[in-house]
Amino acid sequence: MRNGSEFTVEAAETARTWDVDGVPVLEARATLPRPAGKERKYRRIASFYRLQGDAFLKYCRRELRPWTETEYRAALLNSGPLPCFQATLTFQETYRAGRLWSLYTELRENAAPGPPFQRRWGDTWDLVTGYPVALSDFFPPRTRWKKTLCDFAAEEIECQEKRGLSRYHPDWRRRLRRCFQPRNYFLTPEGLVFFFPMYALAPAAEGVPRFLYPWDGDAPVQPLRM
């Protein structure tokens, strides 16, 4: 069976600046993976991230740009410092072995006071087919894998709070299962990392809550349903 040993990735960058009266008010920069190779499976993956980059710039233009113009004009009116906001979309490869490639992409924007807003997406690809691998594929059939992961996260949260390492919302137990999204995961050599959106379980200072579910033993990562 062929794997992804010939798979190579380049970083593709796109930048755009919006200004008001000739003054920059918003800078956007996307750095996303671009698989090299002309095979259809690699072109399929490359197209996915190209569309993600296009959606990011559209979001900046439609949602952030009007807000930054309002802030700019308010600063002029009040003789305050003129703002210039930034939004970035980047990626981080976390695992590549055999037929599997895993990474996450992350949006960060500082278009508001306080900690930068973060939004993260996880992707795991089968390099033989060029299609995503579902989180459920790493668990035996008929396994209650969602409950398994949520129970694991609950134990981790209790441990973190007892040790004073993190602070979560008082109703985090109710939010845990409601905010669980199967797509929000990526692989690492140590195990499977699943995460929750910023603000879903904890205050902004905690960023994007993430939990490492270790692999069982030293066996190589291999989906059970491939």
C-alpha positions as CSV (number, residue, x, y, z in Angstrom):
1,M,0.0,0.0,0.0
2,R,1.4,3.4,-0.9
3,N,1.7,6.0,1.8
4,G,2.5,9.6,1.9
5,S,6.3,9.3,2.0
6,E,6.6,11.4,-1.2
7,F,4.3,14.1,0.3
8,T,5.9,17.6,0.6
9,V,4.4,20.8,1.7
10,E,5.1,24.5,1.0
11,A,3.9,27.5,3.0
12,A,1.7,29.8,0.8
13,E,1.4,33.4,2.0
14,T,-1.2,35.9,1.2
15,A,-1.4,39.5,2.7
16,R,-3.9,42.3,2.4
17,T,-4.1,45.8,4.0
18,W,-7.2,48.0,4.2
19,D,-6.9,51.7,4.8
20,V,-9.2,54.7,5.4
21,D,-8.1,58.0,4.0
22,G,-4.8,56.5,3.1
23,V,-4.1,55.3,6.7
24,P,-3.9,51.5,7.3
25,V,-6.5,50.3,9.7
26,L,-6.4,46.5,9.2
27,E,-3.6,44.1,8.1
28,A,-4.5,40.5,7.3
29,R,-2.0,37.8,6.6
30,A,-2.6,34.1,5.8
31,T,0.1,31.4,5.8
32,L,-1.4,28.1,4.8
33,P,0.0,24.7,3.6
34,R,0.2,24.1,-0.1
35,P,1.0,20.4,-0.9
36,A,3.4,20.0,-3.8
37,G,2.6,17.5,-6.5
38,K,0.1,17.2,-9.4
39,E,-1.7,14.1,-8.2
40,R,-5.4,14.7,-7.7
41,K,-5.3,13.8,-4.0
42,Y,-2.8,16.5,-3.3
43,R,-4.5,19.0,-5.5
44,R,-7.7,18.3,-3.5
45,I,-5.9,19.1,-0.2
46,A,-4.3,22.2,-1.7
47,S,-7.7,23.4,-2.9
48,F,-9.2,23.0,0.6
49,Y,-6.6,25.4,2.1
50,R,-6.8,27.8,-0.8
51,L,-10.5,28.1,-0.2
52,Q,-9.9,28.5,3.5
53,G,-7.5,31.4,2.8
54,D,-10.1,33.0,0.5
55,A,-12.7,32.7,3.2
56,F,-10.4,34.3,5.7
57,L,-9.8,37.4,3.5
58,K,-13.5,37.6,2.8
59,Y,-14.2,37.5,6.6
60,C,-11.7,40.3,7.2
61,R,-13.2,42.4,4.4
62,R,-16.9,41.9,5.4
63,E,-16.7,41.7,9.2
64,L,-13.5,43.2,10.5
65,R,-12.9,46.0,8.0
66,P,-16.1,48.0,8.8
67,W,-15.5,47.7,12.5
68,T,-11.9,48.9,12.2
69,E,-13.0,51.9,10.2
70,T,-15.5,52.8,12.9
71,E,-12.7,52.6,15.5
72,Y,-10.5,54.7,13.3
73,R,-13.0,57.5,13.0
74,A,-13.8,57.4,16.7
75,A,-10.1,57.8,17.4
76,L,-10.0,60.8,15.1
77,L,-13.0,62.4,16.7
78,N,-11.5,61.9,20.2
79,S,-8.0,62.8,19.2
80,G,-6.8,59.4,20.3
81,P,-4.1,57.2,18.8
82,L,-5.0,55.9,15.4
83,P,-5.4,52.1,15.6
84,C,-4.2,49.5,13.1
85,F,-5.5,46.0,13.8
86,Q,-4.1,42.7,12.7
87,A,-5.6,39.3,11.8
88,T,-3.5,36.3,11.0
89,L,-4.3,32.8,9.8
90,T,-1.5,30.3,10.2
91,F,-0.9,26.5,10.4
92,Q,1.1,24.1,12.5
93,E,1.9,20.6,11.4
94,T,1.6,18.2,14.3
95,Y,2.0,14.7,12.8
96,R,3.2,13.0,9.6
97,A,3.8,9.3,9.4
98,G,2.8,6.6,6.9
99,R,-0.4,7.6,5.3
100,L,-1.5,10.2,7.9
101,W,-0.9,13.9,7.9
102,S,-2.3,16.0,10.8
103,L,-2.2,19.8,11.5
104,Y,-4.2,22.6,12.8
105,T,-4.9,26.1,11.4
106,E,-5.5,29.0,13.7
107,L,-7.1,32.5,13.3
108,R,-5.8,35.2,15.6
109,E,-7.2,38.7,15.6
110,N,-6.5,41.7,17.9
111,A,-9.5,43.7,16.8
112,A,-10.8,44.2,20.3
113,P,-9.4,45.0,23.8
114,G,-8.1,42.1,25.9
115,P,-6.5,38.8,24.8
116,P,-6.4,38.2,21.0
117,F,-9.3,36.2,19.7
118,Q,-8.4,32.7,18.7
119,R,-10.2,30.2,16.5
120,R,-8.7,26.8,15.7
121,W,-9.5,24.1,13.2
122,G,-8.0,20.6,13.2
123,D,-7.4,18.5,10.1
124,T,-6.1,14.9,9.7
125,W,-5.7,13.7,6.1
126,D,-5.3,10.2,4.6
127,L,-2.5,10.8,2.1
128,V,-3.4,7.7,0.1
129,T,-6.9,8.9,-0.8
130,G,-6.6,12.7,-0.2
131,Y,-9.6,12.7,2.1
132,P,-10.1,13.7,5.7
133,V,-10.0,11.1,8.5
134,A,-12.9,11.2,11.0
135,L,-12.2,11.3,14.7
136,S,-14.4,8.2,15.1
137,D,-12.0,6.2,12.9
138,F,-9.6,6.0,15.8
139,F,-12.0,4.1,18.0
140,P,-13.4,0.5,17.6
141,P,-16.9,0.3,16.0
142,R,-19.9,0.9,18.3
143,T,-17.6,2.6,20.9
144,R,-19.1,5.5,22.7
145,W,-16.1,7.5,21.8
146,K,-17.7,11.0,22.4
147,K,-18.5,10.0,26.0
148,T,-15.0,8.6,26.4
149,L,-13.4,11.8,25.3
150,C,-15.8,14.1,27.3
151,D,-15.3,12.0,30.5
152,F,-11.5,12.2,29.9
153,A,-11.7,16.0,29.5
154,A,-13.8,16.3,32.7
155,E,-11.2,14.4,34.7
156,E,-8.4,16.7,33.3
157,I,-10.4,19.8,34.1
158,E,-11.0,18.7,37.7
159,C,-7.3,18.0,38.1
160,Q,-6.3,21.4,36.6
161,E,-8.7,23.3,38.8
162,K,-7.6,21.5,42.0
163,R,-4.0,22.3,41.2
164,G,-4.8,25.9,40.3
165,L,-3.5,25.5,36.8
166,S,-6.6,26.7,34.9
167,R,-9.9,28.3,35.6
168,Y,-13.1,27.2,33.9
169,H,-16.7,28.5,33.8
170,P,-18.8,27.3,36.7
171,D,-21.1,25.4,34.3
172,W,-18.3,23.7,32.3
173,R,-19.8,20.3,32.8
174,R,-23.0,21.2,30.9
175,R,-21.0,23.0,28.3
176,L,-18.6,20.1,27.7
177,R,-20.8,17.8,25.8
178,R,-22.8,20.7,24.2
179,C,-19.7,22.3,22.7
180,F,-17.8,19.1,21.7
181,Q,-17.2,19.2,18.0
182,P,-15.8,16.0,16.4
183,R,-13.8,18.0,13.8
184,N,-11.8,19.7,16.5
185,Y,-8.9,17.3,16.8
186,F,-5.4,16.7,15.5
187,L,-2.7,14.0,16.0
188,T,0.6,14.1,17.8
189,P,3.2,11.4,18.4
190,E,2.0,11.3,22.0
191,G,-1.7,10.9,21.3
192,L,-4.8,12.5,20.0
193,V,-5.4,16.1,20.9
194,F,-9.0,17.4,21.0
195,F,-10.0,21.0,21.8
196,F,-12.9,23.3,22.4
197,P,-13.6,26.8,21.0
198,M,-12.3,29.8,22.9
199,Y,-14.9,31.0,25.5
200,A,-16.8,27.6,25.3
201,L,-15.5,26.2,28.6
202,A,-13.3,28.9,30.1
203,P,-12.6,32.7,30.2
204,A,-10.6,34.3,27.4
205,A,-7.4,34.1,29.4
206,E,-7.4,30.3,29.0
207,G,-7.3,30.6,25.2
208,V,-8.4,27.4,23.4
209,P,-8.8,24.5,25.9
210,R,-7.0,21.4,24.6
211,F,-6.7,17.8,26.0
212,L,-4.2,15.1,25.1
213,Y,-5.7,11.6,24.9
214,P,-2.7,9.3,25.0
215,W,-2.2,6.4,22.6
216,D,-2.6,3.0,24.1
217,G,0.9,1.6,24.4
218,D,3.7,2.3,21.9
219,A,1.9,1.2,18.8
220,P,2.1,3.5,15.8
221,V,-0.9,5.7,15.1
222,Q,-3.2,3.9,12.8
223,P,-7.0,4.5,12.3
224,L,-8.9,1.3,13.1
225,R,-11.4,1.8,10.3
226,M,-9.1,2.4,7.4
